[in-house]
Structure formats: C-alpha cells, structure tokens
C-alpha cells in the first residue's frame, strides 16, 4: 500500500486478488454499497481489484477495516474451509431478514435439524449449507417471531415454536398444536411454556422429526 498525505487528507491503495468473475462482482457490489462515507475509486484488472481511498485519516482507516471485512465475507461465502464449511458473517445473514431480529443459536439449531453442520465462530455462521438455505431458514424464524409478537409465551417456548414453524414451513397455530400434541409445550394460566428443559425438548423434537411419525394425539 502507498500513502500520500495532502492537506490533512491521506490517499491509500489496497489491492485485492480475486479468482472468479463472481467473486469480483460480489466485491465490487459490496464495497460500492458499504463505502458511502468516503471518496474511493475501483479499478478492475486481471485477477486484481484495486481500491483507491481518499479522505481524513480516521475515515480511511475505517474504510480499510470495512474492506477487510468484506473480503473475508465474500471469500468465506464462496470458498469452503478445510472442514468443508462456508462462512457467512452475521451482518450478511441479518441483512437478508426483512422482519424482526432472531437468536442466532436458533438458526444454528435449525440448520443442524436440516442435516447440516453449523456453528457460530468468530462472528460468523460456519456451515455446509448454502447462503440461500441459511437465508430461507433465518427469514422463516423471523416471520415466526413476528407472528408470536402478541402471544403470552415464555422466551424459551418462543424459541422452540419458531424453530419448529420455520423447519416445517407452517403457521404458529399449527406449530403450537403439533408441539402440544408432542407434549413439548403446555399452557398454564393462559401462558404457553415448555413442558420440559429446552435442550431435552430439542433432542425430542429431533427424534420426532427424524422418525417422520404423525404427531396427532
């Protein structure tokens, strides 16, 4: 990187190597969307994207950090690590949800129940699922939370209901009926709650779903 200081402003250059046109397009789009607070120029060359930044030192420093995060996000999304896991930043996943925010651990549980490997690590969701699958489940969980906004339900019960509704792509009413018939949730004093400890409920839910049995009484 070269740096030229002019009247209190600085100019910095950063070169980013890319391997495919898809990667280059993702980088250009994300950098263009994100760096709306500083002057910059993009030059696309063979296998190399050069970003020129010009502005106050603090903004240039912030932009460089953002570019680093963008590069990690794009490469993590497109190329799996040695474990075969892609890396999706929490920021990217949350940006795909139009509704309310969701507990990330519920999204991880949902991916695992769909048969994927998934964990939260270094501010990212690492999984062998595609970004489309992650986004679809996240949106389903968010929609479920939105639908439960006015229900009298404990937080842990909401987690289980949202998880099940998103996985089955059913309404909250249907999810509650199913989970009550499984004896995983119950209603006491007009409030829904878990019928047993949350981790135990997760394990039983996994068993129910993997068996494919009917949950009617």
C-alpha positions in Angstrom: 0.0 0.0 0.0 1.2 3.5 -0.8 0.2 6.6 1.2 0.3 10.2 0.2 -0.6 12.9 2.7 -2.2 16.0 1.2 -3.5 18.9 3.4 -4.5 16.7 6.3 -6.0 14.1 4.0 -4.4 10.8 3.0 -4.6 8.5 0.0 -4.4 4.8 0.4 -4.3 2.0 -2.2 -5.3 -1.6 -1.5 -5.2 -4.5 -4.0 -7.5 -7.4 -3.6 -6.8 -10.6 -5.6 -9.9 -12.4 -6.9 -10.2 -15.8 -8.6 -13.5 -15.7 -10.4 -15.8 -13.2 -12.0 -18.5 -14.0 -9.4 -16.1 -13.1 -6.6 -15.1 -9.8 -8.4 -18.7 -8.8 -8.8 -19.5 -9.5 -5.2 -16.5 -7.5 -4.0 -17.4 -4.5 -6.2 -21.0 -4.5 -5.2 -20.3 -4.8 -1.5 -17.6 -2.2 -1.5 -19.7 0.2 -3.5 -22.7 -0.2 -1.1 -20.7 -0.1 2.1 -18.2 2.8 1.5 -20.7 5.5 1.1 -18.9 7.8 3.6 -15.6 8.3 1.8 -14.3 9.0 -1.7 -12.9 6.0 -3.4 -12.2 4.6 -6.9 -12.3 1.0 -8.1 -10.1 -0.3 -10.9 -10.7 -3.9 -12.1 -7.7 -5.6 -13.6 -6.9 -9.2 -14.4 -7.4 -11.1 -11.2 -6.9 -7.9 -9.2 -9.2 -5.3 -7.8 -7.5 -2.0 -6.8 -9.3 0.3 -4.4 -8.1 3.9 -4.0 -9.3 5.7 -0.9 -9.0 9.4 -0.3 -10.1 11.3 2.8 -9.5 12.0 6.5 -7.2 9.5 8.2 -10.0 8.2 10.5 -12.3 7.6 7.6 -9.6 5.9 5.6 -8.8 3.7 8.5 -12.5 2.8 8.9 -12.8 2.1 5.2 -9.8 -0.2 5.2 -11.3 -2.2 8.1 -14.6 -2.5 6.2 -12.8 -3.6 3.0 -11.0 -6.3 5.0 -14.3 -7.5 6.5 -15.9 -7.5 3.0 -13.1 -9.5 1.5 -13.3 -12.1 4.3 -17.1 -12.3 4.0 -17.0 -12.8 0.2 -14.2 -15.4 0.3 -15.9 -17.2 3.2 -19.2 -17.3 1.3 -17.7 -18.6 -1.9 -15.0 -21.0 -0.8 -15.3 -23.6 2.0 -12.5 -24.0 4.5 -10.6 -27.2 5.2 -13.6 -28.5 7.1 -15.9 -28.0 4.1 -17.7 -25.2 5.9 -18.7 -21.8 4.3 -18.5 -18.7 6.4 -21.4 -16.2 6.5 -21.0 -13.1 8.5 -23.7 -12.3 11.0 -24.1 -8.9 9.3 -24.7 -10.5 5.9 -27.3 -13.0 7.3 -29.1 -10.3 9.3 -29.2 -8.1 6.2 -31.3 -10.8 4.4 -34.0 -10.7 7.1 -36.8 -8.1 6.5 -38.6 -8.8 9.8 -37.5 -8.9 13.4 -34.0 -10.0 14.6 -33.6 -13.6 15.7 -31.5 -15.5 18.2 -28.6 -16.9 16.1 -28.4 -20.1 18.1 -31.9 -20.9 16.9 -30.7 -20.6 13.3 -27.9 -22.9 14.1 -30.3 -25.5 15.6 -32.5 -25.2 12.5 -29.6 -25.9 10.2 -28.5 -28.9 12.2 -32.0 -30.3 12.2 -32.0 -29.9 8.4 -28.9 -32.2 8.4 -26.2 -29.5 8.0 -23.2 -28.9 10.1 -23.4 -25.5 11.7 -21.7 -23.4 14.4 -21.1 -19.8 15.4 -17.5 -18.9 15.3 -15.6 -15.5 15.1 -18.8 -13.6 14.4 -19.8 -15.8 11.6 -22.1 -18.7 11.0 -20.0 -21.6 9.6 -22.0 -24.3 7.8 -22.0 -26.5 4.8 -25.4 -25.1 3.9 -25.8 -22.6 1.0 -26.4 -19.0 1.8 -29.9 -19.4 0.2 -30.7 -22.1 2.7 -29.4 -20.1 5.6 -31.3 -17.0 4.5 -34.5 -19.0 4.0 -34.4 -20.5 7.5 -33.5 -17.2 9.0 -36.4 -15.5 7.3 -38.8 -18.3 8.5 -37.7 -17.9 12.1 -38.0 -14.1 11.8 -41.5 -14.4 10.4 -42.4 -16.8 13.3 -41.2 -14.3 15.9 -43.2 -11.6 14.2 -46.3 -13.8 14.3 -45.8 -14.5 18.0 -45.3 -10.9 18.9 -48.5 -10.6 21.0 -48.7 -14.2 22.3 -48.2 -14.8 26.0 -45.3 -17.2 25.8 -42.0 -17.7 27.6 -38.9 -16.8 25.7 -37.7 -20.5 25.6 -41.1 -21.6 24.4 -41.0 -19.0 21.6 -37.6 -20.3 20.5 -38.9 -23.8 20.2 -42.1 -22.8 18.4 -40.2 -20.5 16.0 -37.7 -23.3 15.2 -40.4 -25.8 14.5 -42.6 -23.5 12.5 -39.6 -22.5 10.3 -38.5 -26.0 9.7 -42.0 -27.2 8.8 -43.0 -24.0 7.0 -46.3 -23.9 8.9 -48.2 -21.3 10.8 -47.7 -20.6 14.5 -51.1 -22.0 15.3 -50.2 -25.3 13.6 -46.8 -25.4 15.3 -48.4 -24.9 18.7 -50.9 -27.7 18.1 -48.1 -30.1 17.0 -45.8 -29.2 19.9 -48.7 -29.6 22.4 -49.5 -33.0 21.0 -45.9 -34.0 21.3 -46.1 -32.8 24.9 -43.1 -30.4 24.4 -45.1 -27.3 25.3 -48.1 -26.7 27.5 -50.4 -23.8 28.5 -50.7 -22.8 32.1 -52.6 -19.8 33.4 -53.1 -18.7 29.8 -49.4 -18.7 29.1 -47.5 -21.1 26.9 -44.3 -22.6 28.2 -42.0 -25.5 27.7 -43.1 -28.8 29.2 -39.5 -29.8 29.8 -36.0 -28.4 29.7 -35.0 -26.7 26.4 -32.1 -29.0 25.4 -34.2 -32.0 26.2 -37.0 -30.6 24.1 -34.6 -30.1 21.2 -33.5 -33.7 21.4 -37.0 -35.0 21.4 -38.0 -32.7 18.6 -35.1 -34.0 16.5 -36.2 -37.6 17.3 -39.8 -36.8 16.3 -38.8 -35.1 13.0 -36.3 -37.7 12.0 -38.9 -40.5 12.6 -41.5 -38.8 10.4 -44.3 -40.0 12.7 -47.7 -38.4 13.0 -47.9 -36.1 16.0 -51.7 -36.2 16.4 -53.0 -37.4 19.7 
